[in-house]
Amino acid sequence: MSDHVVALCGGVGGAKLAHGLTLALPPDALSLIVNTGDDFRHLGLHISPDLDSVMYALAGLADPVRGWGRREETWTFMQALKGLGGDTWFQLGDGDLATHVERTRRLAQGDSLSAVTAELCRALGIAVRVLPMSDDAVRTRVLSGDGWLDFQEYFVHRQCQPAVRDFAFAGADTARAQPEALAALHRDDLRAIVICPSNPFVSVDPILAVAGLRAAIRASGAPVIAVTPIIGGKAIKGPAAKMLAELGLEVSGAAVARHYADLIQGFVIDALDPLPEPLRGVTFFRAATLMRTTEDRVRLAYATLQAADTLRGTRA
Ligand code: GDP
């Protein structure tokens, strides 16, 4: 099928389904729009955690045990930095460090984040388009009981301990959507827009906050389908469940579906979860959504695409 699929994703969770989609579709049939709201500068380096998680997952380089970074990583740099009394709250493996150094060098040379990402993907043998949501800086901030925190301060330094009250995406209203991402959403042969099982508040919402992206998704005639990041009332990893609870929401896939209700026509909940109360304009599908193996990723990718295909033509 020549029809195109656009997938929105954050880092580790989203990257697993993104990987499944790359195995289920030809490379030119898929565009991945990746969150860059977590990007930050550290030790003089430009770090893009979600782009890196996606690249490592697609290149087969991701560490399956740690859940982030590269497999077979070594830590000489970190140990040496510690010995020098340097800043060690953000772990940088030696192989991972090479990605940040090379990205930072190319950005300093004047290349855009999109161009640098395309080059890194080429070098890693990734054929599918991996697109940062914007080449302009958007920075996710978290409102906690301790006031506003930069995302990495909240996520890594404070280990998600402060209770969240709200989120902001500084720069999102003036950031220009990445042009290929926008063009992909405007295609008239769009088969589906997939929202991967990523954290809705700090991985997907920053993408939707970039000027023009939410409107382009709304204007598209293609079905929009999201996959639950919550299984059995729990997140597989990270603070999504904790955030839902702290915001006074039910900790369930259904609550995530309600969060996206103005945007989606389909939502994939886990096969082990009860079918949610009906939600206007949203069809629920069930699938095994826990992705332990590559086969799980591919199976969920096919199930999601199949579900989206049943929704084709249902949009006004
Ligand atoms: P991050 O930016 O690295 O935190 O990555 P994401 O936001 O993309 O992914 C975090 C979300 O992925 C969490 O809410 C997890 O519950 C979810 N997640 C991780 N692994 C899986 C999985 O195998 N299946 C499903 N359905 N969700 C997952």
py3Dmol code that shows the C-alpha trace and the ligand (Angstrom):
import py3Dmol

protein = """\
ATOM      1  CA  MET A   1       0.000   0.000   0.000  1.00  0.00           C
ATOM      2  CA  SER A   2       1.486   3.366  -0.954  1.00  0.00           C
ATOM      3  CA  ASP A   3      -0.523   5.305   1.657  1.00  0.00           C
ATOM      4  CA  HIS A   4       1.439   7.213   4.238  1.00  0.00           C
ATOM      5  CA  VAL A   5       1.368   6.914   8.042  1.00  0.00           C
ATOM      6  CA  VAL A   6       2.447   9.629  10.468  1.00  0.00           C
ATOM      7  CA  ALA A   7       3.305   8.634  14.034  1.00  0.00           C
ATOM      8  CA  LEU A   8       3.796  11.028  16.958  1.00  0.00           C
ATOM      9  CA  CYS A   9       6.143   9.785  19.618  1.00  0.00           C
ATOM     10  CA  GLY A  10       8.171  10.581  22.673  1.00  0.00           C
ATOM     11  CA  GLY A  11      11.100   8.496  23.814  1.00  0.00           C
ATOM     12  CA  VAL A  12      11.270   4.977  25.133  1.00  0.00           C
ATOM     13  CA  GLY A  13       7.600   3.848  25.074  1.00  0.00           C
ATOM     14  CA  GLY A  14       6.734   5.592  21.828  1.00  0.00           C
ATOM     15  CA  ALA A  15       9.935   4.367  20.205  1.00  0.00           C
ATOM     16  CA  LYS A  16       8.899   0.730  20.721  1.00  0.00           C
ATOM     17  CA  LEU A  17       5.755   1.127  18.611  1.00  0.00           C
ATOM     18  CA  ALA A  18       7.636   3.367  16.174  1.00  0.00           C
ATOM     19  CA  HIS A  19      10.070   0.483  15.732  1.00  0.00           C
ATOM     20  CA  GLY A  20       7.154  -1.907  15.122  1.00  0.00           C
ATOM     21  CA  LEU A  21       5.739   0.474  12.519  1.00  0.00           C
ATOM     22  CA  THR A  22       9.089   0.639  10.682  1.00  0.00           C
ATOM     23  CA  LEU A  23       9.010  -3.159  10.426  1.00  0.00           C
ATOM     24  CA  ALA A  24       5.371  -3.209   9.295  1.00  0.00           C
ATOM     25  CA  LEU A  25       5.668  -0.519   6.615  1.00  0.00           C
ATOM     26  CA  PRO A  26       8.059   0.370   3.790  1.00  0.00           C
ATOM     27  CA  PRO A  27      10.421   3.201   4.853  1.00  0.00           C
ATOM     28  CA  ASP A  28       8.852   5.807   2.568  1.00  0.00           C
ATOM     29  CA  ALA A  29       5.383   5.052   3.970  1.00  0.00           C
ATOM     30  CA  LEU A  30       6.154   6.370   7.464  1.00  0.00           C
ATOM     31  CA  SER A  31       7.091   9.717   9.027  1.00  0.00           C
ATOM     32  CA  LEU A  32       7.867   9.922  12.742  1.00  0.00           C
ATOM     33  CA  ILE A  33       7.322  13.238  14.499  1.00  0.00           C
ATOM     34  CA  VAL A  34       9.351  13.217  17.703  1.00  0.00           C
ATOM     35  CA  ASN A  35       9.074  15.336  20.846  1.00  0.00           C
ATOM     36  CA  THR A  36      11.945  17.756  21.440  1.00  0.00           C
ATOM     37  CA  GLY A  37      10.421  19.462  24.495  1.00  0.00           C
ATOM     38  CA  ASP A  38      12.843  17.434  26.687  1.00  0.00           C
ATOM     39  CA  ASP A  39      15.890  18.793  24.844  1.00  0.00           C
ATOM     40  CA  PHE A  40      18.351  20.665  26.982  1.00  0.00           C
ATOM     41  CA  ARG A  41      21.924  21.853  27.210  1.00  0.00           C
ATOM     42  CA  HIS A  42      24.195  20.016  29.553  1.00  0.00           C
ATOM     43  CA  LEU A  43      27.994  20.208  29.855  1.00  0.00           C
ATOM     44  CA  GLY A  44      27.923  22.405  26.765  1.00  0.00           C
ATOM     45  CA  LEU A  45      26.142  19.709  24.737  1.00  0.00           C
ATOM     46  CA  HIS A  46      22.767  19.731  22.985  1.00  0.00           C
ATOM     47  CA  ILE A  47      20.935  16.667  24.267  1.00  0.00           C
ATOM     48  CA  SER A  48      17.739  15.434  22.558  1.00  0.00           C
ATOM     49  CA  PRO A  49      16.673  12.475  24.732  1.00  0.00           C
ATOM     50  CA  ASP A  50      13.599  11.448  22.734  1.00  0.00           C
ATOM     51  CA  LEU A  51      15.259  11.712  19.314  1.00  0.00           C
ATOM     52  CA  ASP A  52      18.081   9.584  20.698  1.00  0.00           C
ATOM     53  CA  SER A  53      15.713   6.965  22.153  1.00  0.00           C
ATOM     54  CA  VAL A  54      13.943   6.716  18.794  1.00  0.00           C
ATOM     55  CA  MET A  55      17.198   6.510  16.815  1.00  0.00           C
ATOM     56  CA  TYR A  56      18.667   3.868  19.124  1.00  0.00           C
ATOM     57  CA  ALA A  57      15.439   1.813  19.028  1.00  0.00           C
ATOM     58  CA  LEU A  58      15.233   1.915  15.225  1.00  0.00           C
ATOM     59  CA  ALA A  59      18.931   1.132  14.807  1.00  0.00           C
ATOM     60  CA  GLY A  60      18.741  -1.815  17.233  1.00  0.00           C
ATOM     61  CA  LEU A  61      21.140  -0.029  19.588  1.00  0.00           C
ATOM     62  CA  ALA A  62      18.809   0.585  22.555  1.00  0.00           C
ATOM     63  CA  ASP A  63      19.630  -0.970  25.905  1.00  0.00           C
ATOM     64  CA  PRO A  64      16.746  -3.341  26.687  1.00  0.00           C
ATOM     65  CA  VAL A  65      17.521  -3.672  30.399  1.00  0.00           C
ATOM     66  CA  ARG A  66      18.241  -0.097  31.470  1.00  0.00           C
ATOM     67  CA  GLY A  67      15.408   1.131  29.236  1.00  0.00           C
ATOM     68  CA  TRP A  68      17.317   4.167  27.980  1.00  0.00           C
ATOM     69  CA  GLY A  69      20.607   4.849  26.223  1.00  0.00           C
ATOM     70  CA  ARG A  70      22.725   2.461  24.171  1.00  0.00           C
ATOM     71  CA  ARG A  71      23.348  -1.195  24.830  1.00  0.00           C
ATOM     72  CA  GLU A  72      26.892  -2.427  25.546  1.00  0.00           C
ATOM     73  CA  GLU A  73      27.579   1.062  26.846  1.00  0.00           C
ATOM     74  CA  THR A  74      30.733   1.968  28.769  1.00  0.00           C
ATOM     75  CA  TRP A  75      31.024   4.727  31.380  1.00  0.00           C
ATOM     76  CA  THR A  76      34.660   5.889  31.335  1.00  0.00           C
ATOM     77  CA  PHE A  77      33.659   9.502  30.676  1.00  0.00           C
ATOM     78  CA  MET A  78      31.232   9.580  33.629  1.00  0.00           C
ATOM     79  CA  GLN A  79      33.808   8.073  35.992  1.00  0.00           C
ATOM     80  CA  ALA A  80      36.466  10.522  34.883  1.00  0.00           C
ATOM     81  CA  LEU A  81      34.030  13.417  35.215  1.00  0.00           C
ATOM     82  CA  LYS A  82      33.140  12.303  38.742  1.00  0.00           C
ATOM     83  CA  GLY A  83      36.845  12.164  39.593  1.00  0.00           C
ATOM     84  CA  LEU A  84      37.123  15.783  38.488  1.00  0.00           C
ATOM     85  CA  GLY A  85      34.202  16.830  40.686  1.00  0.00           C
ATOM     86  CA  GLY A  86      32.023  17.472  37.601  1.00  0.00           C
ATOM     87  CA  ASP A  87      28.263  17.449  37.257  1.00  0.00           C
ATOM     88  CA  THR A  88      27.126  13.805  37.197  1.00  0.00           C
ATOM     89  CA  TRP A  89      23.352  13.925  37.833  1.00  0.00           C
ATOM     90  CA  PHE A  90      22.658  13.234  34.135  1.00  0.00           C
ATOM     91  CA  GLN A  91      24.213   9.949  33.033  1.00  0.00           C
ATOM     92  CA  LEU A  92      26.038  10.022  29.712  1.00  0.00           C
ATOM     93  CA  GLY A  93      27.484   6.768  28.417  1.00  0.00           C
ATOM     94  CA  ASP A  94      30.550   6.916  26.197  1.00  0.00           C
ATOM     95  CA  GLY A  95      28.733   5.865  22.997  1.00  0.00           C
ATOM     96  CA  ASP A  96      25.796   8.138  23.770  1.00  0.00           C
ATOM     97  CA  LEU A  97      28.223  10.990  24.377  1.00  0.00           C
ATOM     98  CA  ALA A  98      29.433  10.673  20.793  1.00  0.00           C
ATOM     99  CA  THR A  99      25.867  11.368  19.573  1.00  0.00           C
ATOM    100  CA  HIS A 100      25.635  14.553  21.676  1.00  0.00           C
ATOM    101  CA  VAL A 101      29.102  15.782  20.698  1.00  0.00           C
ATOM    102  CA  GLU A 102      28.422  15.242  16.999  1.00  0.00           C
ATOM    103  CA  ARG A 103      24.949  16.823  17.172  1.00  0.00           C
ATOM    104  CA  THR A 104      26.306  19.839  19.055  1.00  0.00           C
ATOM    105  CA  ARG A 105      29.191  20.271  16.577  1.00  0.00           C
ATOM    106  CA  ARG A 106      26.850  20.233  13.582  1.00  0.00           C
ATOM    107  CA  LEU A 107      24.332  22.585  15.199  1.00  0.00           C
ATOM    108  CA  ALA A 108      27.171  25.014  16.017  1.00  0.00           C
ATOM    109  CA  GLN A 109      28.136  24.845  12.346  1.00  0.00           C
ATOM    110  CA  GLY A 110      24.660  26.181  11.523  1.00  0.00           C
ATOM    111  CA  ASP A 111      22.869  22.953  10.550  1.00  0.00           C
ATOM    112  CA  SER A 112      19.243  22.590  11.657  1.00  0.00           C
ATOM    113  CA  LEU A 113      18.227  19.926  14.177  1.00  0.00           C
ATOM    114  CA  SER A 114      16.295  18.220  11.331  1.00  0.00           C
ATOM    115  CA  ALA A 115      19.368  18.115   9.103  1.00  0.00           C
ATOM    116  CA  VAL A 116      21.560  16.815  11.930  1.00  0.00           C
ATOM    117  CA  THR A 117      18.960  14.161  12.816  1.00  0.00           C
ATOM    118  CA  ALA A 118      18.742  13.064   9.177  1.00  0.00           C
ATOM    119  CA  GLU A 119      22.546  12.735   9.037  1.00  0.00           C
ATOM    120  CA  LEU A 120      22.716  10.770  12.286  1.00  0.00           C
ATOM    121  CA  CYS A 121      19.928   8.482  11.051  1.00  0.00           C
ATOM    122  CA  ARG A 122      21.738   7.910   7.763  1.00  0.00           C
ATOM    123  CA  ALA A 123      24.917   7.029   9.638  1.00  0.00           C
ATOM    124  CA  LEU A 124      22.986   4.569  11.822  1.00  0.00           C
ATOM    125  CA  GLY A 125      21.291   2.938   8.822  1.00  0.00           C
ATOM    126  CA  ILE A 126      17.781   4.235   9.622  1.00  0.00           C
ATOM    127  CA  ALA A 127      15.741   4.597   6.436  1.00  0.00           C
ATOM    128  CA  VAL A 128      12.519   6.040   7.817  1.00  0.00           C
ATOM    129  CA  ARG A 129      12.056   9.821   8.270  1.00  0.00           C
ATOM    130  CA  VAL A 130      12.706  10.812  11.894  1.00  0.00           C
ATOM    131  CA  LEU A 131      11.550  14.413  12.251  1.00  0.00           C
ATOM    132  CA  PRO A 132      11.972  16.631  15.290  1.00  0.00           C
ATOM    133  CA  MET A 133       8.633  18.376  15.915  1.00  0.00           C
ATOM    134  CA  SER A 134      10.354  21.722  15.318  1.00  0.00           C
ATOM    135  CA  ASP A 135      13.814  23.095  14.609  1.00  0.00           C
ATOM    136  CA  ASP A 136      13.037  25.887  17.053  1.00  0.00           C
ATOM    137  CA  ALA A 137      13.497  25.470  20.783  1.00  0.00           C
ATOM    138  CA  VAL A 138      10.450  24.351  22.766  1.00  0.00           C
ATOM    139  CA  ARG A 139      11.064  23.608  26.427  1.00  0.00           C
ATOM    140  CA  THR A 140       8.708  21.594  28.589  1.00  0.00           C
ATOM    141  CA  ARG A 141       8.279  22.963  32.106  1.00  0.00           C
ATOM    142  CA  VAL A 142       6.513  21.324  35.009  1.00  0.00           C
ATOM    143  CA  LEU A 143       4.527  23.174  37.666  1.00  0.00           C
ATOM    144  CA  SER A 144       5.003  21.362  40.969  1.00  0.00           C
ATOM    145  CA  GLY A 145       4.395  22.202  44.604  1.00  0.00           C
ATOM    146  CA  ASP A 146       7.918  23.660  44.492  1.00  0.00           C
ATOM    147  CA  GLY A 147       7.074  26.011  41.596  1.00  0.00           C
ATOM    148  CA  TRP A 148       8.026  25.736  37.924  1.00  0.00           C
ATOM    149  CA  LEU A 149      10.803  23.266  37.118  1.00  0.00           C
ATOM    150  CA  ASP A 150      12.679  22.684  33.870  1.00  0.00           C
ATOM    151  CA  PHE A 151      11.821  19.235  32.555  1.00  0.00           C
ATOM    152  CA  GLN A 152      15.166  17.509  33.203  1.00  0.00           C
ATOM    153  CA  GLU A 153      15.365  19.107  36.637  1.00  0.00           C
ATOM    154  CA  TYR A 154      12.007  17.455  37.397  1.00  0.00           C
ATOM    155  CA  PHE A 155      12.575  14.197  35.483  1.00  0.00           C
ATOM    156  CA  VAL A 156      16.176  13.249  36.199  1.00  0.00           C
ATOM    157  CA  HIS A 157      17.501  15.470  38.973  1.00  0.00           C
ATOM    158  CA  ARG A 158      14.368  15.284  41.177  1.00  0.00           C
ATOM    159  CA  GLN A 159      13.407  11.820  39.826  1.00  0.00           C
ATOM    160  CA  CYS A 160       9.769  12.876  39.209  1.00  0.00           C
ATOM    161  CA  GLN A 161       9.201  13.197  42.963  1.00  0.00           C
ATOM    162  CA  PRO A 162       7.457  16.601  43.095  1.00  0.00           C
ATOM    163  CA  ALA A 163       3.695  16.287  42.485  1.00  0.00           C
ATOM    164  CA  VAL A 164       2.702  17.899  39.174  1.00  0.00           C
ATOM    165  CA  ARG A 165      -0.039  20.489  38.796  1.00  0.00           C
ATOM    166  CA  ASP A 166       0.426  21.765  35.269  1.00  0.00           C
ATOM    167  CA  PHE A 167       2.739  21.847  32.269  1.00  0.00           C
ATOM    168  CA  ALA A 168       3.983  24.575  29.939  1.00  0.00           C
ATOM    169  CA  PHE A 169       5.792  24.358  26.623  1.00  0.00           C
ATOM    170  CA  ALA A 170       7.892  27.494  26.443  1.00  0.00           C
ATOM    171  CA  GLY A 171       8.353  28.658  22.865  1.00  0.00           C
ATOM    172  CA  ALA A 172       5.701  26.338  21.385  1.00  0.00           C
ATOM    173  CA  ASP A 173       3.401  29.097  20.182  1.00  0.00           C
ATOM    174  CA  THR A 174       6.134  30.747  18.125  1.00  0.00           C
ATOM    175  CA  ALA A 175       8.049  27.579  17.135  1.00  0.00           C
ATOM    176  CA  ARG A 176       7.607  26.634  13.486  1.00  0.00           C
ATOM    177  CA  ALA A 177       6.476  23.079  12.925  1.00  0.00           C
ATOM    178  CA  GLN A 178       9.123  21.042  11.121  1.00  0.00           C
ATOM    179  CA  PRO A 179       8.185  21.545   7.440  1.00  0.00           C
ATOM    180  CA  GLU A 180       8.310  17.859   6.405  1.00  0.00           C
ATOM    181  CA  ALA A 181       6.196  16.959   9.440  1.00  0.00           C
ATOM    182  CA  LEU A 182       3.602  19.507   8.418  1.00  0.00           C
ATOM    183  CA  ALA A 183       3.747  18.352   4.790  1.00  0.00           C
ATOM    184  CA  ALA A 184       3.294  14.713   5.864  1.00  0.00           C
ATOM    185  CA  LEU A 185       0.182  15.663   7.859  1.00  0.00           C
ATOM    186  CA  HIS A 186      -1.193  17.520   4.829  1.00  0.00           C
ATOM    187  CA  ARG A 187      -0.753  14.578   2.426  1.00  0.00           C
ATOM    188  CA  ASP A 188      -3.961  13.558   0.752  1.00  0.00           C
ATOM    189  CA  ASP A 189      -2.916   9.879   0.755  1.00  0.00           C
ATOM    190  CA  LEU A 190      -2.579   9.783   4.530  1.00  0.00           C
ATOM    191  CA  ARG A 191      -3.647   6.371   5.842  1.00  0.00           C
ATOM    192  CA  ALA A 192      -3.475   7.110   9.571  1.00  0.00           C
ATOM    193  CA  ILE A 193      -2.044   9.352  12.255  1.00  0.00           C
ATOM    194  CA  VAL A 194      -0.837   7.225  15.174  1.00  0.00           C
ATOM    195  CA  ILE A 195      -0.214   8.624  18.644  1.00  0.00           C
ATOM    196  CA  CYS A 196       2.288   6.180  20.110  1.00  0.00           C
ATOM    197  CA  PRO A 197       2.101   4.934  23.730  1.00  0.00           C
ATOM    198  CA  SER A 198       4.048   7.863  25.106  1.00  0.00           C
ATOM    199  CA  ASN A 199       3.480  10.038  28.131  1.00  0.00           C
ATOM    200  CA  PRO A 200       0.473  12.192  27.122  1.00  0.00           C
ATOM    201  CA  PHE A 201       1.518  15.219  29.204  1.00  0.00           C
ATOM    202  CA  VAL A 202       5.242  15.536  28.593  1.00  0.00           C
ATOM    203  CA  SER A 203       5.846  13.589  25.353  1.00  0.00           C
ATOM    204  CA  VAL A 204       2.749  14.046  23.145  1.00  0.00           C
ATOM    205  CA  ASP A 205       1.292  17.358  24.369  1.00  0.00           C
ATOM    206  CA  PRO A 206       4.521  19.273  23.552  1.00  0.00           C
ATOM    207  CA  ILE A 207       4.204  18.053  19.936  1.00  0.00           C
ATOM    208  CA  LEU A 208       0.548  19.090  19.828  1.00  0.00           C
ATOM    209  CA  ALA A 209       1.486  22.496  21.284  1.00  0.00           C
ATOM    210  CA  VAL A 210       3.753  23.414  18.366  1.00  0.00           C
ATOM    211  CA  ALA A 211       1.956  26.030  16.318  1.00  0.00           C
ATOM    212  CA  GLY A 212       0.175  24.389  13.416  1.00  0.00           C
ATOM    213  CA  LEU A 213       0.608  20.704  14.286  1.00  0.00           C
ATOM    214  CA  ARG A 214      -2.633  20.192  16.217  1.00  0.00           C
ATOM    215  CA  ALA A 215      -4.532  22.130  13.548  1.00  0.00           C
ATOM    216  CA  ALA A 216      -2.952  20.030  10.786  1.00  0.00           C
ATOM    217  CA  ILE A 217      -3.960  16.817  12.568  1.00  0.00           C
ATOM    218  CA  ARG A 218      -7.486  18.152  12.998  1.00  0.00           C
ATOM    219  CA  ALA A 219      -7.680  19.211   9.355  1.00  0.00           C
ATOM    220  CA  SER A 220      -6.423  15.877   8.044  1.00  0.00           C
ATOM    221  CA  GLY A 221      -8.994  13.481   6.666  1.00  0.00           C
ATOM    222  CA  ALA A 222      -7.037  10.505   8.034  1.00  0.00           C
ATOM    223  CA  PRO A 223      -8.122   8.604  11.142  1.00  0.00           C
ATOM    224  CA  VAL A 224      -6.221   9.537  14.296  1.00  0.00           C
ATOM    225  CA  ILE A 225      -5.621   6.636  16.641  1.00  0.00           C
ATOM    226  CA  ALA A 226      -3.778   6.572  19.972  1.00  0.00           C
ATOM    227  CA  VAL A 227      -2.308   3.596  21.800  1.00  0.00           C
ATOM    228  CA  THR A 228      -2.506   3.408  25.593  1.00  0.00           C
ATOM    229  CA  PRO A 229       0.638   4.000  27.647  1.00  0.00           C
ATOM    230  CA  ILE A 230      -1.246   2.685  30.719  1.00  0.00           C
ATOM    231  CA  ILE A 231      -1.828  -1.030  31.273  1.00  0.00           C
ATOM    232  CA  GLY A 232      -3.759  -2.382  34.277  1.00  0.00           C
ATOM    233  CA  GLY A 233      -3.718   1.027  35.976  1.00  0.00           C
ATOM    234  CA  LYS A 234       0.059   1.320  35.736  1.00  0.00           C
ATOM    235  CA  ALA A 235       2.660   2.915  33.492  1.00  0.00           C
ATOM    236  CA  ILE A 236       5.260   0.480  32.203  1.00  0.00           C
ATOM    237  CA  LYS A 237       7.934   3.045  32.908  1.00  0.00           C
ATOM    238  CA  GLY A 238       8.109   6.683  33.892  1.00  0.00           C
ATOM    239  CA  PRO A 239       5.679   9.048  35.610  1.00  0.00           C
ATOM    240  CA  ALA A 240       2.537   8.857  33.399  1.00  0.00           C
ATOM    241  CA  ALA A 241       0.447   7.008  36.041  1.00  0.00           C
ATOM    242  CA  LYS A 242       1.765   9.204  38.855  1.00  0.00           C
ATOM    243  CA  MET A 243       0.930  12.326  36.825  1.00  0.00           C
ATOM    244  CA  LEU A 244      -2.627  11.163  36.068  1.00  0.00           C
ATOM    245  CA  ALA A 245      -3.202  10.574  39.799  1.00  0.00           C
ATOM    246  CA  GLU A 246      -1.652  13.894  40.818  1.00  0.00           C
ATOM    247  CA  LEU A 247      -3.870  15.719  38.313  1.00  0.00           C
ATOM    248  CA  GLY A 248      -6.911  14.066  39.908  1.00  0.00           C
ATOM    249  CA  LEU A 249      -7.593  11.838  36.893  1.00  0.00           C
ATOM    250  CA  GLU A 250      -8.324   8.128  36.804  1.00  0.00           C
ATOM    251  CA  VAL A 251      -5.172   6.066  36.181  1.00  0.00           C
ATOM    252  CA  SER A 252      -6.329   4.173  33.115  1.00  0.00           C
ATOM    253  CA  GLY A 253      -6.109   4.002  29.366  1.00  0.00           C
ATOM    254  CA  ALA A 254      -9.637   5.420  29.279  1.00  0.00           C
ATOM    255  CA  ALA A 255      -8.425   8.595  31.010  1.00  0.00           C
ATOM    256  CA  VAL A 256      -5.717   8.975  28.363  1.00  0.00           C
ATOM    257  CA  ALA A 257      -8.383   8.495  25.666  1.00  0.00           C
ATOM    258  CA  ARG A 258     -10.429  11.272  27.273  1.00  0.00           C
ATOM    259  CA  HIS A 259      -7.328  13.484  27.305  1.00  0.00           C
ATOM    260  CA  TYR A 260      -7.062  13.100  23.503  1.00  0.00           C
ATOM    261  CA  ALA A 261     -10.830  13.060  22.895  1.00  0.00           C
ATOM    262  CA  ASP A 262     -10.939  16.208  20.739  1.00  0.00           C
ATOM    263  CA  LEU A 263      -8.312  14.793  18.398  1.00  0.00           C
ATOM    264  CA  ILE A 264      -8.770  11.028  18.023  1.00  0.00           C
ATOM    265  CA  GLN A 265     -11.318   8.737  16.447  1.00  0.00           C
ATOM    266  CA  GLY A 266      -9.759   5.521  17.735  1.00  0.00           C
ATOM    267  CA  PHE A 267      -8.003   4.369  20.908  1.00  0.00           C
ATOM    268  CA  VAL A 268      -6.254   1.069  21.534  1.00  0.00           C
ATOM    269  CA  ILE A 269      -6.586  -0.118  25.126  1.00  0.00           C
ATOM    270  CA  ASP A 270      -4.850  -3.156  26.489  1.00  0.00           C
ATOM    271  CA  ALA A 271      -6.616  -6.475  25.943  1.00  0.00           C
ATOM    272  CA  LEU A 272      -6.449  -7.197  29.691  1.00  0.00           C
ATOM    273  CA  ASP A 273      -8.190  -3.941  30.651  1.00  0.00           C
ATOM    274  CA  PRO A 274     -11.980  -3.622  30.842  1.00  0.00           C
ATOM    275  CA  LEU A 275     -13.703  -1.884  27.959  1.00  0.00           C
ATOM    276  CA  PRO A 276     -14.146   1.782  28.993  1.00  0.00           C
ATOM    277  CA  GLU A 277     -17.428   3.676  29.152  1.00  0.00           C
ATOM    278  CA  PRO A 278     -18.358   4.873  25.655  1.00  0.00           C
ATOM    279  CA  LEU A 279     -16.649   8.108  24.627  1.00  0.00           C
ATOM    280  CA  ARG A 280     -18.314  10.267  21.983  1.00  0.00           C
ATOM    281  CA  GLY A 281     -16.557  10.138  18.641  1.00  0.00           C
ATOM    282  CA  VAL A 282     -14.003   7.549  19.802  1.00  0.00           C
ATOM    283  CA  THR A 283     -14.013   3.845  18.960  1.00  0.00           C
ATOM    284  CA  PHE A 284     -12.123   1.616  21.402  1.00  0.00           C
ATOM    285  CA  PHE A 285     -10.061  -1.312  20.168  1.00  0.00           C
ATOM    286  CA  ARG A 286      -8.325  -3.960  22.214  1.00  0.00           C
ATOM    287  CA  ALA A 287      -4.881  -5.382  21.620  1.00  0.00           C
ATOM    288  CA  ALA A 288      -1.950  -6.799  23.550  1.00  0.00           C
ATOM    289  CA  THR A 289      -0.084  -3.533  24.111  1.00  0.00           C
ATOM    290  CA  LEU A 290       2.858  -4.684  26.262  1.00  0.00           C
ATOM    291  CA  MET A 291       5.906  -4.709  23.971  1.00  0.00           C
ATOM    292  CA  ARG A 292       8.533  -7.037  25.420  1.00  0.00           C
ATOM    293  CA  THR A 293       9.878  -8.346  22.142  1.00  0.00           C
ATOM    294  CA  THR A 294      10.300  -7.136  18.580  1.00  0.00           C
ATOM    295  CA  GLU A 295       7.420  -9.456  17.603  1.00  0.00           C
ATOM    296  CA  ASP A 296       5.179  -7.697  20.173  1.00  0.00           C
ATOM    297  CA  ARG A 297       6.061  -4.347  18.580  1.00  0.00           C
ATOM    298  CA  VAL A 298       5.241  -5.529  15.086  1.00  0.00           C
ATOM    299  CA  ARG A 299       2.005  -7.207  16.202  1.00  0.00           C
ATOM    300  CA  LEU A 300       0.841  -4.008  17.915  1.00  0.00           C
ATOM    301  CA  ALA A 301       1.829  -1.948  14.861  1.00  0.00           C
ATOM    302  CA  TYR A 302      -0.330  -4.163  12.609  1.00  0.00           C
ATOM    303  CA  ALA A 303      -3.220  -4.147  15.108  1.00  0.00           C
ATOM    304  CA  THR A 304      -3.099  -0.335  15.313  1.00  0.00           C
ATOM    305  CA  LEU A 305      -2.989   0.097  11.532  1.00  0.00           C
ATOM    306  CA  GLN A 306      -5.796  -2.407  11.079  1.00  0.00           C
ATOM    307  CA  ALA A 307      -7.901  -0.539  13.656  1.00  0.00           C
ATOM    308  CA  ALA A 308      -7.179   2.755  11.878  1.00  0.00           C
ATOM    309  CA  ASP A 309      -8.200   1.218   8.545  1.00  0.00           C
ATOM    310  CA  THR A 310     -11.624   0.350   9.958  1.00  0.00           C
ATOM    311  CA  LEU A 311     -12.033   4.049  10.851  1.00  0.00           C
ATOM    312  CA  ARG A 312     -11.152   5.312   7.382  1.00  0.00           C
ATOM    313  CA  GLY A 313     -13.839   7.461   5.913  1.00  0.00           C
ATOM    314  CA  THR A 314     -15.468   8.031   9.306  1.00  0.00           C
ATOM    315  CA  ARG A 315     -14.101  11.573   9.553  1.00  0.00           C
ATOM    316  CA  ALA A 316     -16.280  14.439   8.420  1.00  0.00           C
TER     317      ALA A 316
END
"""
ligand_1 = """\
28
GDP
P 10.063 8.907 27.490
O 10.033 10.279 26.854
O 11.367 8.198 27.326
O 9.486 8.850 28.871
O 9.127 8.024 26.581
P 7.599 8.014 26.202
O 6.841 9.151 26.736
O 7.531 7.737 24.754
O 7.192 6.680 26.923
C 6.777 6.601 28.257
C 5.460 5.857 28.299
O 5.563 4.652 27.554
C 5.078 5.450 29.707
O 3.853 6.043 30.026
C 4.976 3.924 29.632
O 3.914 3.393 30.376
C 4.775 3.670 28.167
N 5.291 2.361 27.750
C 6.555 1.918 27.877
N 6.657 0.653 27.404
C 5.405 0.319 26.962
C 4.862 -0.864 26.372
O 5.542 -1.872 26.143
N 3.529 -0.842 26.038
C 2.742 0.257 26.286
N 1.450 0.183 25.938
N 3.226 1.374 26.844
C 4.535 1.404 27.181
"""
view = py3Dmol.view(width=600, height=400)
view.addModel(protein, "pdb")
view.setStyle({"model": 0}, {"cartoon": {"style": "trace"}})
view.addModel(ligand_1, "xyz")
view.setStyle({"model": 1}, {"stick": {}})
view.zoomTo()
view.show()
